[in-house]
Structures are given as C-alpha cells and as structure tokens.
Amino acid sequence: MTNLLHMDNELLIIRQAIRGDEGALRALWARHAPHIDMVVRRLVGSDADLAADVAQEVWIQIFRALPTYRGDSQFSTWAHRIAVNRTLNALRKARRLSTLETDVHEDSAAVDPDFDRSFLAASIDQAAAQLSPGARAVFLLHDVEGYTHEEIAEQLGITSGGSKSQLFKARAKLRKLLAHLIDVDDVGFSRKDIEHVAPVF
C-alpha cells in the first residue's frame, strides 16, 4: 500500500511538473538527483567537472522529455535510462570512449561466496574508476546495470563482439587491480558479486 501511495503521489507531482510547476520540478529533482548523479559519475569516471556538466544536461533532458512519460515503468527507471543514454552520448562527443575491438570469450567463474561482498563491491567501484572510458562503460552497463551485449552494442554504436571484448579486458584489469584482495587466478565478476556497486532496476 505504501508503494502504491508513493507512486500515486509521484504521478501527481509529474503531472504538475509537466504543467510547469516549479515546486513539482524541484521535488522530482530532490527525490531522484542522488541516484542520477551517481550513475553519471560512475560512467564518466574521475573527471568531476565533466560529470557535473553531464548531470546538468541529463536533468535538462529529463525535464524536456517529461511530457513523453506515460507511466509504463517507474519514473526512476525511465529517468535512469535517460541518464545512461545521455552520459554515453556526452562521452562520445568528448571522444572519451576508446576504440572497441572484436570478439573474445567471456569469463564465467564466480567469486568465493564467503567473501565480504560489501568490501569487494567498494573495492571494485574504486578499481573501475581506473579503467579506460570504453572498458568502464561496458563493464558498468553489463555487470552493474544488467544490460545485454546486444543492448550495449546498440547504445555505444559497436558490435556485440566489441562489447564482449571490452568486458573481457575490463575484467582482466580488475583482476590485476584486485589481486591483493582475491586469491584466485581466474575470477569473473557476476552481477551478484557487485550488486552493491550501484542500484539495479
């Protein structure tokens, strides 16, 4: 019941925002900005100024697109996809996505289930910031956000093989960066292992 009330309240706020109500626009921003900003920062990486600029662009896009929101999915999910797409577009414009290569085989090994997942998640998050923009984008989209390689390929304008290649390279570098934490020669990162790195919808 609480969730239904929350959704009804949010739909009312959205309708008011579409009509230009500044209070409603501020309410949407206050409720969803922390998550949207986090999504942008994770994809952009260490460039705080670029992340701030992109986050501003994302919110401009969200507010412009409000009249197209039909309520078929939660507003947070709808806004999240806009944030991902807008951030990737900004990274392409800034030429920060590296050239993506061809097909390689994926890893599928699992992390020791007894490992402290919260600590691992924080460590992976820190290590991911050291990846190249292209590898980081594919890793976050696939292993954190749950996109398929086909969906990633469509968003980045590459092949699914290129997405797999970047994911392979990202995981390989993360294994090196996290070698002092994980005493395993061949470790892959499943979504379960990094479920605390970012909220998943």
N, C-alpha and C positions, 0 to 999 in steps of 0.2 A: 504493500500500500504506500509506503514511504517513497519508493522509487517512482510509482505512478504519479504521486503528488509532485515530486521533483520534476518529472517530465512534463506534466501539465503546466507547471509554473514556468518552466523554461520555454515551452512553446508560446506561452503568453508573452514572455519577455522578447522572444524572437519576433513575434508579430508586431510588437510595439517598436522594436528596433527597425524593422522594415519600413515602418511609417516615419522613421527619422527621429524617434525619441532618444535623446542623448543619454538619459539616465539608463535606458534599456541597453544601449550600446556599451556603456561603461560597465553595466552588470555582467554582460556576456564576456567582456574583456577580463574583468576581475576574476570571473569563475574559471576561465579556460587559459588565460595567459601563462600561468606557471608551466603547464604541460606543453603548450605550443612552443614556448621559448626553449624548453628543454630539448624538444625534438629538433629544433633549428640548430641549437648549439652542438648537439651530438653529430649532426650531419656536416656542419661547417667545420668543426674542429677547433683549433686553438685561436683562430682569428676572431677575437671578441668584437671588434668594430664591425666586421662583415656580418657576424651573427646578429648584432643589434639592428643593422640595416635590413637584413633579410627578414627578421622577425617583424619589423615595421611594415615591410612590403606584404608579408603574409597576412597581417591583420587588415591592411587596406583591401587585399583581395577577398578575404572572408566577408568583410562588410559589403563590398560591392556585389558579392555573389549571394548575399542573404536572400534576395527575392526568389532564387532558384532552389532554396532549401525546402524540400517537401515533407520532411519528417519521416522518410522511409527508413532512416537509420538514426542513431543517436547523434545529436549535434556535435558531440565531442569526436565521434568517429568521422563525421563529414569534415569538420574543421581540421582534424588530424591529416586527412588525405590532402587537403589543400596545402597544409604546411609542408608536407613531404614533397609534393609536386613543385611548389613554388621555390623551395630551397634548392632542389635539384636543378631547376631552371637557372637560378641565380649562380650556382656553382659552375654550370656550363658556360654561362656568359663570362664569368670570371676566369674561365679556362683553368679551373682547378681540378677537373676530373682527368685523371691520367688516361692514356690510350689503353683500351681494354683488349685483351688478347683472346686466343682461341681455347677450344675445349680441353679440359683436364678432368681427371676423375676426382670425385668428392670424397672427403673423409667421412666416416660414419661411427668412429669409436666414441665411447661415452666417457665422461669424467667420473671418477670414483664417487658413487652416490653418498658416501660418508663425508665427503669434503665439505668444508664450511662454505655453503653456496653464497651467503651474503658477502663474505670476504672475497670469494672468487669473482663475484659479479662486480664488485668495486674495482678489483684489480684489472679485470677485462675492460671495464669502462675507461680506466686510465691508460691502459695499453692501446686501446682502439684509437685514442687521440693521436697516437704516433704513426698510424697507418697513412699511406698515401690517400688523397681525397677519393680516388676511384675505388680503391680497395675498402676504405672505411664505409663508403656509401653502400656498396654491395653487401658487406658484412652486416651493417645495421639493418638494411632493408630485409635481408634474408633471415638472419639468425635472431634479430631482435624484433623487428616488425612483423615477420612471418610472411613476407611476400614470396611468391614462387619465382623461379628464374625467368619464366616467361613474362611475368608481370614486371620484374626488374628490367628486363631487356626492353620492354615497351617504354618504360619511364625514362631510361637512360639513352635510348636510341642505339642499342647494341644488340648482339645476338645472345641467345640464352647460353651458348658456349662461352662467350666472353664473360658473362655474369659468373658462370661456374669457375672460370679461370681466376677471376678476381677474388672470389670467395676462397678458393684454394690458397692463393697467395696470402690473403689476409689471415687465414687460419694458421698458415705456416709461420708467418711473422709473429703472430700472437703466441704460438707455442714457444718461440725463442724468447720473447719478452717475458713470458710467464714461466720459463723453465725452472726458475728458483722456487716456484710455488707448487709445481705439478711434477712429480717424479714418474712420468710416463713418457715413453718415446714417441708414441703416435696418438695424439689426443685431438679429437674433433670437438667442436662446441655445438651442442644441440640447443634448441630454444629453451628447453627445461633448465639447462645449466645456467642460462643468462637471463632467466625470466625477471630478475630484479634489476637488470640494467636499465630497462625502460618499460613503462606500461604497455601492455599488448592489448589490442582491441580485437 
